[in-house]
Amino acid sequence: MTDEPKPVREIRINPVVPTESVLVATARGMRPRKAEDTVQRDTRPHVDTCPFCRGNEEKTPPAIRTVPEGPDWAIRIVPNLYPVLGDDQPSTALAFGLQQVIDGYGRHEVVIDHPNHGIAIHEMSADHLALLFRTYRDRMTELHASDPRLRYVLVFKNFGPAAGASIPHSHSQIIATPVVPENVQNEVAHAKAHHAKTGQCIFCSLIDEALTFEATIYDRDSGAVRRKIAVGQYVVERGEHFVAIKPFASRYEWELHILPLKHNADFLVENDERLADFGRVLRRAMARLDHVIGGAQYNFFLHTVPYGSESDELAASYHWHLEICPRTSIPTGFELGSGLFVSTISPEDAAAQLRAVKLPDD
């Protein structure tokens, strides 16, 4: 009889943002899953009543950008009908006592990712995904150039009701804000501090560790080997220019990050050739996720250095990346009350399962 693996209970510190911790508690993975953890995808290619389907353009506001132009578009960007920020606000600020208010000024746009109503990211071609991210890049550049009050442009995608999606047709969003989001600011600040101390980009160091690192974790009391972390154990997919990595301190069980192999702080300077490789890596990474946790709801979001960051130190210390966060569980009172994320599978085991998926060659 083989021994059952010993449950893992570890608190891991996020190396990029050390104030953020993750509790890896594999015994919690034995809890029963419910149907709402996954979503039944509407796979129809066209829905007559869907405002995002090709041929229904009159159901949305006039397009901001259509790629390519004409009725046979592949991607459309339209204003969000229910924006969280508006462009009609005056630029004013108010403070009274400890309370501070600034107007909710900004832009909120919807990117219709594909004319096919029910297509998933992993079913899109790598060329289409490269086009999608080129469109993000170009629109982000336009927004920054249009108004100096816009400090940051965030690109994100919600898939499934639990992830915040209200329309099943594949789409993503762009929000331009007059402030740098706290999550990005924390990454920038800690990366800058790490660079000042070591002279190294922390993201580059993490990529190097993921590709080359080997370690043995011992039991504190007995000294027995608990498990080994081997070369490439966190690498899930790799292309010529990009790599998909399972973070050591993953907030979500199946979280993945895609980063440039060569240091680059600014997504806006990525060229078309490199984004073609990004499209391949993204499609394959999402195919692996779909194979292992098919139907999972998820968010992804793109973090890049804040626009106008002319500092050489910021350019050297930060590293743009895409974070993919599948929603396979709902945060509990402990997580909300403590700020400590709980993961029910070790990142090493999750990465191994994702790597084991057999994908057809491109």
N, C-alpha and C positions, 0 to 999 in steps of 0.2 A: 504494500500500500504506500502510495506516495504521500508525503506530507502536504497539507494545504499551505499555500503561500501565506506568510505572515502579513497581516494588514499593515499598510503604510500609514503612519500618522506623522506628518512633518509640517512645520511652518516654514515656508520658503519666502525669502525676501526678494522682491523684484530688483534686479541689479540696475535697471535703468531709472526707476523711481523707488528708492529705498524706503520711502514712507508707505509703500503699498506692499501688503503681504498676502500670501495664499496659503490656506490650510489644505494639504493633500491628505484626504481621509478616505482610503479605498474601501473601507468597510461600509461606508455610506452608499457605495455603488450597488449594494444588495437590495436597496429599497425598490419597491415595484414602480415601474414607469407607467404613466397614464397616456391615453390617446392624444391629449392636448400637447404633449411634448413634441409631436410631429404634426405636419400639416399635409392634407391631401391636395396636391397641386392640380390646378385646372390646366390640363395639357392641350386644350383646344387651340389651334393655330389662329383662329379669328373668332371674335365675339361681337355680334352686331351692336350690342348696347355698350360695349367698352369704349370709353373716350380715348384710350391710348392706342387702339388698333388702327392700322392703316386704312384710310377711307373714311374715318370718323374725325377728321381734323377739325371740323366745325364744332365739335363738342368740347374743345379746349380753347383757352385764349390763343391768340396768334403766336406762332412760333418765334422764339428769340433767335434760334439757330436750327437749321435743318441740314443734316449730313447724309448723303449729298443733297443739294437743292433739288426740288421737284417732287412729284407724287410718289416716286419709288424710293423714298427716304429709308435710311437704315437706322438713324438716330434723330430724335427731335428733342429740343429743349424748349419748355414752355414755362410761363410764370405759374407758381403754386397758387391755387385758388384760395387756400387757407394758410397764408404765410405766417411764420412765427416772428418775422421781422418785416418791416415795410420801408419802402423808399420815399414815402411822402412825409416822413417825420423831420422836423427841424433839428438842427444840431445844437442842442442845449443840454445843460447839466444842472442838477439841483442837489443841494446838501442841506440837511437840517439835523443838528446834533450828530449822532453816530450814523444816521441814515443817509445813503447816497443813491441818487437815481440818475441814469442817463437814458435818453430816448431809445426806443427799440428800433433803431435805424439799421437798414441792411438790405439784402436781397435774398429771396428764397425761390429757387427754381427747381422744376422737375425735369429729369432726364429720362425720356422714354428709351430704354436701352436697346430695344429691338422691335420690329413690327410684328413678330410672332407673339401672340398673346401668352401662350403657355410655356414658352421656352425657358429653360433654366440656364444659369451661367455655364455649367459644365457642358451643356449641349450647344452653346454658341461656338463658332469657329474661333481659333486663335487669332485669325486676321480681324474678325469682328471685335474681339476684346481689345486688340491693339488699337483699333479705330475708336472704340469707346473711351479708352484712356487718353488717346490723343485729343479727343473732343473735350474731356475734362481739362486737360492741360491748357488747351487754347481758350476755353471759356474762363478758366481761373485767371489767365493772363489778361483777358479783356476786362474782367471785373476789377482787378487791381488797377489797371490803367484808367478805368472810367471814373474813379472816385478815391481820392487820397484818404478819406475818412474810413475806408474799409481796411481793417488791419489783418483780417484772416479770412480765407475761403476754405470751408470744410466740404469735402465730397464724402457722401456716405450712402449706404444701401440698406434698406430694411426688407427682409423677406419673411413673410408669415405674420399673422396677427400678434403673436407674442413678442415679435421683434419690432412692432410698430407699423407694419404695412397695412394700409387700408384698401388698396386696390391690388388684385392678384396679377395684373399685367406687369411683367418685369420692368422695373423702373428704379432709378436712384435719384438722389437729390443733391443740390448745391446750395449751401447757405453761406453768405458773406456777412461778416459781423464787424462792428466797430471796436471789438476787443479780441485779444488772443484767448482762445478757450483755455480753461485751467489745465485740462489734461495735457495739452500741447505745451503750455508754459512750464509745467512741472518737468516734462521730458527735456525741454530745452535747457532749463536751469540746472538740472542734475547732470545732463550731458556736458554742459559747459564747465561745471565744477570738476567732473571727472577728467576732462581734458586738461584743465589747469593743473591738476595734481599729477597726472600721468603722462600728458602729452599725447594721449591716444583717444580716438573716438570709441566710446563704449560700445556702440553698435557694431563697429568693425571688429572689436575684440570678441564680442559675443559670436559673430559669424565665424571668426577664426577658431574659437573654442568648439563651436558646433561641428566644424569640419575636422578638427584634429584632437580634441580633448579626450583623455581617458582618466577615469578615477574609480577608486574602490571606496564604498561607503561601509564603515564598520559599526557594529553595535557598541554603544558607549560602555555598557557594563561588562559584556562578555568578551568583547574584542572580535567576535565572529564576523565574517563577511556577510553583510546584508544583501548587497547587490553591486553590480559593476555598471558604470556608465562608459560606453565604448565610443570609439571614433565614429562620428557621423550619426550618433544615436538620436539627435534632435533634428536632423535633416530629413525632410519629407519629400521634397522635389527640388531639383537643381537644373538650371539652364545655363546658357553661356554667360549671361549677365546678371541673373537673378537667382535667389534661393528662397525656398519656403521652409521655415523653421518652426518647430514646436517650442514655444518659450519654456524655459526651465521653471519659471513661476507662472504657470498659465492660470489666468483667472477663470477661464471656462474650459471644460474637459477637453474639447476638441479645437481649441483656439490655435490659429496659425498666423504667422507673420511672414510677409514676402518683402525682401529687402534687396537692394542692388548689391552685388558682390563687390563692386568697386565703389569706394566712398563717394557719396553725393548727398548733400544736404537738401537740395532743391529739386523737387519734382518738376518744376516748370522748365528746367533746362534739359530734361530727358529728350533724346532725339527719337525719331521714328523707328530706326533700326533696333534700338534697345527696347523700345516699347513692344516691338514685335515679339521679342523673346519673353517679355513680361506677360504678354497675352498667352503664350504657350504654357508658362509656369502656372499662371492663375487657373487656366482651364484644367490642367492636369491635377492641380491641388484640389480644386473643387470636385473633380471627378472622384478622387480618393475619398473625400469627405462624404460624397453622396453614396458611394459604395458601402461605407462603414456605418453611416448614420443617416441613411436615405430618408428624406422628408423632413429633416431637421430645419427649424427656423433659425435665421441668423441675421447678424448685422456685419457689414464691413465698413471701414472708414479709412481715409487716407490722411496721414500726418506728414507734413512737410515743414521746413523752416519758415517762420513767419515772413511774409513779404516785406521787403525793405530792410532786412537784417543784413546790413552791409559789413558787419564785423567779420574779420577774417577768422576770429576765434569761433564764432557761431558756424561759419561755413566749414570749419575743420572739425567741430565737435558733434554736430547733429547729423542725422542720417534719415532720409525720408523712408517711409515704409507703409505698407497696407496691412491693417489688422483685421483678421476674419474671426468673428466670435459667434460660433453656433450656440443657440439657446436650447440646450437639452435639459435644463432644469430651471425652476423659478427661484430667485433669491429668497431665503428664509429670514425670519426675524433675527436670527443670530448674525447673518451676513449684513443685513441692513443696520442692525444695532451696533455691530462691532467694526464694520468697514473691512472685515476680513473675508475675502473670497474663499469658497470651499469647492475643491475639485475632488470628484469621487473616483478618478482614475489617475494613476501616475502619468506625468507627461511622457516618460520613457515608454510606458506600455502603449499609450495612445499613438505616439509616433511610430512605434513598431507595427501596429495594426494598419496604419495609413500607408506605410512603406510597403507592406506586404501585398497591397492590392495590385493585381496585374492589369496594366493598362496597355491598349494597343499603341504601337509607335505612331508618332505624327506622320 
